[in-house]
Amino acid sequence: MALGGNPIFNGKSFRGATQAPPVPQAPYGAPYSQQPYGQAPYGQQPYGQAPYGQQGWGTQPQSMTDDQLRQMYSQPSAGPADTGRMTFDDVIMKTAACLAAVVAGAAVTLVVAQGLASLLMVVGALGGFVLALVNTFKKQPSPALILAYAALEGLFLGGLTRILDGMFPGVGLQAVIGTLSVFAVTLLLFKSGKVRATPKAMRFFMIAVIGYAVFALINMVMMWTGAVQSPFGLRTSVEIFGIPLGVFIGLLAIGLAAFSLIMDFTSIEAGVRSGAPQRFSWTAAFGLTVTLVWLYVEIIRLLAILRGDD
């Protein structure tokens, strides 16, 4: 599994669920399932002695009818869903539920007054951040808390979209189409095997994310202190060859979010293959929702910067 990416998938609970248990060792250095000379293996009886609760020699065993045997062998084998294991279908359904909660939260901000929508945006941003931390470090996934996080993020995204779409009409729909397009292309590249979370790519990703986080922090401080007056801070107040710095930063951030999706897919695939408990499909859905929210914010911000530079 790709470590060092989405912290949701790197938590001890999900990571522990995707790791196979250690092979038990026999005492005194003897190989497992082998017994000392002259002793019968555990659960087996010496020659000529019937096991506990079973009939001995000369006793007629109870036979099954032809219909019973035919019915027993014609039954399909139990799949992951029957044994309570995580499947891709589980992840898809729960991710769809999270995205539906995001859409519902965003719809609320579109039908209320602008002032209330801005207030709900702040509530959604702060509440979503708190629930993101709670769900990330929670040992067992909570569907209610995960859906609540998605709804709060919907309030934040809806309020943000309403503000930017009012300034630059059409950026909201363009951001939705862009997010879905990046997600689809990333999924196809992952399924084809052309893009994988290799250790070398992971190292570059970690360095780039740390650098991006430092820039975002500096930019936020400068905006709060009034050092820069631009609505996007250094992203639009600094230009390189006549192009706003935010364009280069935005493209880098979108690339990082897209590669984060690759790491999410890798972690989910590892969870399904290792037979992780079904409840962790909520964790997978939560991780994908976090990445998609990040991707949408970066795309709509880049579109707003490009429109503002016209």
C-alpha positions as CSV (number, residue, x, y, z in Angstrom):
1,M,0.0,0.0,0.0
2,A,1.1,3.5,-0.8
3,L,2.3,5.1,2.4
4,G,2.9,8.7,2.9
5,G,-0.1,9.9,0.9
6,N,-3.6,10.5,2.2
7,P,-3.3,10.3,6.0
8,I,-6.7,8.7,6.2
9,F,-5.4,5.6,4.5
10,N,-2.2,5.7,6.5
11,G,-4.0,5.5,9.9
12,K,-3.3,2.5,12.1
13,S,-6.8,1.2,11.8
14,F,-7.1,1.0,8.0
15,R,-3.4,0.1,7.5
16,G,-3.7,-2.6,10.1
17,A,-6.8,-4.0,8.4
18,T,-5.0,-4.3,5.1
19,Q,-2.0,-6.2,6.5
20,A,-2.1,-10.0,6.8
21,P,-1.7,-11.4,10.3
22,P,1.7,-13.0,11.1
23,V,2.2,-16.7,10.6
24,P,2.0,-18.5,14.0
25,Q,5.2,-20.2,15.2
26,A,5.4,-23.5,17.0
27,P,7.3,-23.6,20.3
28,Y,10.9,-24.8,20.7
29,G,11.7,-23.9,17.1
30,A,9.7,-26.7,15.5
31,P,8.0,-25.8,12.2
32,Y,4.3,-24.9,12.5
33,S,1.9,-27.8,12.2
34,Q,4.7,-30.4,12.8
35,Q,4.8,-32.3,16.1
36,P,7.6,-34.2,17.8
37,Y,8.3,-37.8,16.8
38,G,5.7,-40.2,18.1
39,Q,3.1,-37.6,18.9
40,A,0.0,-37.1,16.8
41,P,-0.7,-33.6,15.4
42,Y,-3.2,-31.5,17.2
43,G,-6.8,-32.5,16.3
44,Q,-5.7,-35.9,15.0
45,Q,-6.0,-39.2,16.8
46,P,-3.7,-42.2,17.0
47,Y,-4.2,-45.0,14.5
48,G,-7.3,-47.1,15.3
49,Q,-8.9,-44.6,17.7
50,A,-11.9,-42.6,16.7
51,P,-11.8,-38.8,17.2
52,Y,-13.9,-37.3,20.0
53,G,-17.6,-37.3,19.2
54,Q,-17.1,-39.5,16.1
55,Q,-18.0,-43.1,15.6
56,G,-15.4,-45.8,15.7
57,W,-14.6,-48.8,13.4
58,G,-17.5,-50.9,12.4
59,T,-20.1,-48.2,12.8
60,Q,-22.2,-47.4,9.8
61,P,-21.7,-43.6,8.9
62,Q,-24.7,-41.5,8.3
63,S,-25.1,-41.0,4.5
64,M,-26.6,-38.1,2.6
65,T,-29.1,-38.5,-0.2
66,D,-28.4,-37.7,-3.8
67,D,-30.5,-34.5,-3.6
68,Q,-28.7,-33.3,-0.6
69,L,-25.3,-33.8,-2.2
70,R,-26.4,-32.2,-5.4
71,Q,-27.7,-29.2,-3.6
72,M,-24.6,-28.8,-1.5
73,Y,-22.2,-28.9,-4.5
74,S,-24.4,-26.6,-6.6
75,Q,-24.4,-23.8,-4.2
76,P,-22.1,-20.9,-5.2
77,S,-19.0,-20.2,-3.1
78,A,-19.2,-17.4,-0.6
79,G,-17.8,-14.1,-1.9
80,P,-16.2,-11.2,0.0
81,A,-19.7,-9.6,0.6
82,D,-21.0,-12.9,2.1
83,T,-18.0,-13.0,4.5
84,G,-18.2,-9.4,5.6
85,R,-15.2,-8.2,3.7
86,M,-14.7,-4.9,1.8
87,T,-15.5,-4.9,-1.9
88,F,-15.2,-2.3,-4.7
89,D,-19.0,-2.1,-4.8
90,D,-19.1,-1.2,-1.1
91,V,-16.6,1.6,-1.7
92,I,-18.5,2.9,-4.8
93,M,-21.9,2.9,-3.0
94,K,-20.5,4.7,0.1
95,T,-18.6,7.2,-1.9
96,A,-21.8,8.0,-3.8
97,A,-23.5,8.5,-0.5
98,C,-20.8,10.9,0.6
99,L,-20.9,12.9,-2.6
100,A,-24.7,13.0,-2.4
101,A,-24.3,14.6,1.1
102,V,-21.8,17.1,-0.4
103,V,-24.3,18.0,-3.2
104,A,-27.1,18.4,-0.6
105,G,-25.0,20.7,1.5
106,A,-24.1,22.8,-1.5
107,A,-27.7,23.0,-2.6
108,V,-28.6,24.7,0.8
109,T,-26.3,27.6,0.1
110,L,-27.8,28.2,-3.3
111,V,-31.4,28.7,-2.0
112,V,-30.6,31.0,0.9
113,A,-29.6,34.7,1.0
114,Q,-26.1,35.6,0.1
115,G,-25.2,36.7,3.6
116,L,-26.4,33.5,5.1
117,A,-24.6,31.5,2.4
118,S,-21.4,33.2,3.3
119,L,-22.0,32.3,7.0
120,L,-22.8,28.7,6.2
121,M,-19.5,28.6,4.1
122,V,-17.5,29.5,7.2
123,V,-19.4,27.1,9.4
124,G,-18.9,24.3,6.8
125,A,-15.2,25.1,6.5
126,L,-14.5,25.0,10.3
127,G,-16.9,22.1,11.0
128,G,-15.6,20.1,8.1
129,F,-12.0,20.6,9.3
130,V,-12.9,19.5,12.8
131,L,-14.7,16.4,11.6
132,A,-11.9,15.6,9.2
133,L,-9.5,15.4,12.1
134,V,-12.0,13.3,14.2
135,N,-12.7,10.8,11.4
136,T,-9.0,10.6,10.5
137,F,-7.8,9.6,14.0
138,K,-10.9,7.6,15.0
139,K,-10.1,3.9,15.4
140,Q,-13.3,2.7,13.9
141,P,-15.1,4.5,11.0
142,S,-18.4,6.2,11.9
143,P,-20.8,6.5,9.0
144,A,-22.8,9.3,10.7
145,L,-19.6,11.4,11.3
146,I,-18.4,10.8,7.7
147,L,-21.7,11.8,6.2
148,A,-21.8,14.8,8.5
149,Y,-18.3,15.8,7.3
150,A,-19.5,15.5,3.7
151,A,-22.5,17.7,4.3
152,L,-20.4,20.4,6.0
153,E,-17.9,20.3,3.1
154,G,-20.9,20.8,0.8
155,L,-21.8,24.0,2.7
156,F,-18.3,25.2,2.3
157,L,-18.0,24.3,-1.4
158,G,-21.5,25.7,-2.2
159,G,-20.7,29.0,-0.5
160,L,-17.4,29.3,-2.2
161,T,-18.9,28.4,-5.6
162,R,-21.6,31.0,-5.2
163,I,-19.2,33.8,-4.4
164,L,-16.8,32.9,-7.3
165,D,-19.5,32.2,-9.7
166,G,-21.0,35.6,-9.0
167,M,-17.7,37.2,-9.8
168,F,-16.9,35.0,-12.8
169,P,-20.1,33.4,-14.1
170,G,-19.7,29.8,-15.2
171,V,-16.7,28.8,-13.1
172,G,-18.8,26.6,-10.9
173,L,-20.0,24.4,-13.6
174,Q,-16.6,24.4,-15.2
175,A,-15.0,23.3,-11.9
176,V,-17.5,20.4,-11.5
177,I,-16.8,19.2,-15.1
178,G,-13.1,19.6,-14.5
179,T,-13.2,17.6,-11.2
180,L,-15.1,14.8,-12.8
181,S,-12.8,14.7,-15.8
182,V,-9.7,14.5,-13.7
183,F,-11.2,11.8,-11.6
184,A,-12.2,9.7,-14.6
185,V,-8.9,10.1,-16.4
186,T,-7.0,9.2,-13.2
187,L,-9.1,6.2,-12.6
188,L,-8.6,5.0,-16.2
189,L,-4.9,5.5,-16.0
190,F,-4.8,3.6,-12.7
191,K,-6.9,0.7,-14.1
192,S,-4.6,0.4,-17.2
193,G,-1.5,0.2,-15.0
194,K,0.2,3.2,-16.7
195,V,0.3,5.3,-13.5
196,R,1.3,3.8,-10.2
197,A,2.3,5.1,-6.8
198,T,6.0,4.1,-7.0
199,P,8.4,4.9,-4.2
200,K,10.2,7.4,-6.3
201,A,6.9,9.2,-7.2
202,M,5.9,9.1,-3.6
203,R,9.1,10.9,-2.5
204,F,8.5,13.6,-5.1
205,F,4.9,13.9,-4.0
206,M,5.8,14.3,-0.3
207,I,8.4,17.0,-1.1
208,A,5.9,18.9,-3.4
209,V,3.1,18.7,-0.8
210,I,5.3,20.1,1.9
211,G,6.5,22.9,-0.3
212,Y,2.9,23.7,-1.3
213,A,1.7,23.7,2.3
214,V,4.5,26.1,3.3
215,F,3.5,28.4,0.4
216,A,-0.2,28.3,1.3
217,L,0.6,29.1,5.0
218,I,2.8,32.1,4.0
219,N,0.2,33.3,1.6
220,M,-2.5,33.1,4.2
221,V,-0.5,35.0,6.8
222,M,0.3,37.7,4.3
223,M,-3.4,38.1,3.3
224,W,-4.5,38.2,7.0
225,T,-1.9,40.8,7.9
226,G,-2.6,43.0,4.8
227,A,0.8,42.6,3.3
228,V,-0.9,41.8,0.0
229,Q,-4.2,43.3,-1.1
230,S,-5.0,40.8,-3.9
231,P,-8.0,38.5,-3.2
232,F,-5.8,35.5,-3.9
233,G,-2.7,36.9,-2.2
234,L,0.6,36.1,-3.8
235,R,-1.2,33.9,-6.4
236,T,-2.2,37.0,-8.3
237,S,0.0,39.8,-7.0
238,V,3.2,38.0,-8.3
239,E,3.7,37.3,-12.0
240,I,6.2,35.2,-14.0
241,F,6.6,36.2,-17.6
242,G,3.2,38.0,-17.3
243,I,1.4,34.9,-16.0
244,P,0.1,35.0,-12.4
245,L,2.0,32.8,-10.0
246,G,-1.3,31.3,-9.0
247,V,-1.5,29.6,-12.4
248,F,1.7,27.7,-11.9
249,I,0.8,26.9,-8.3
250,G,-2.7,25.9,-9.3
251,L,-1.5,23.4,-11.9
252,L,0.9,21.9,-9.4
253,A,-1.8,21.5,-6.8
254,I,-4.2,19.9,-9.3
255,G,-1.4,17.5,-10.3
256,L,-0.8,16.7,-6.6
257,A,-4.5,16.1,-6.0
258,A,-4.7,13.8,-9.0
259,F,-1.7,11.8,-7.8
260,S,-3.3,11.6,-4.4
261,L,-6.3,9.9,-6.1
262,I,-3.8,7.3,-7.5
263,M,-2.6,6.6,-4.0
264,D,-6.2,6.4,-2.7
265,F,-7.0,3.8,-5.4
266,T,-3.9,1.9,-4.5
267,S,-4.9,1.8,-0.8
268,I,-8.4,0.7,-1.6
269,E,-7.2,-2.0,-3.9
270,A,-4.9,-3.3,-1.2
271,G,-7.8,-3.2,1.3
272,V,-10.0,-5.3,-1.0
273,R,-7.3,-7.8,-1.9
274,S,-6.3,-8.3,1.8
275,G,-9.9,-8.9,2.8
276,A,-10.3,-5.8,5.1
277,P,-13.5,-5.7,7.1
278,Q,-16.5,-4.3,5.3
279,R,-16.8,-1.3,7.7
280,F,-13.6,0.1,6.3
281,S,-15.3,0.8,3.0
282,W,-16.6,4.0,4.8
283,T,-13.0,4.9,5.5
284,A,-12.2,4.5,1.8
285,A,-15.2,6.6,0.9
286,F,-14.1,9.3,3.3
287,G,-10.6,9.4,1.9
288,L,-11.8,9.7,-1.6
289,T,-14.2,12.5,-0.6
290,V,-11.4,14.5,1.1
291,T,-9.3,14.3,-2.1
292,L,-12.1,15.2,-4.4
293,V,-13.0,18.3,-2.2
294,W,-9.3,19.3,-2.4
295,L,-9.3,18.8,-6.2
296,Y,-12.5,20.9,-6.7
297,V,-11.2,23.8,-4.6
298,E,-7.9,23.9,-6.6
299,I,-9.7,23.8,-10.0
300,I,-12.3,26.5,-9.2
301,R,-9.5,28.7,-7.8
302,L,-7.4,28.3,-10.9
303,L,-10.4,29.1,-13.1
304,A,-11.1,32.2,-11.1
305,I,-7.5,33.3,-11.4
306,L,-7.5,32.8,-15.1
307,R,-10.8,34.6,-15.6
308,G,-9.6,37.5,-13.4
309,D,-6.5,37.9,-15.5
310,D,-8.6,38.4,-18.7
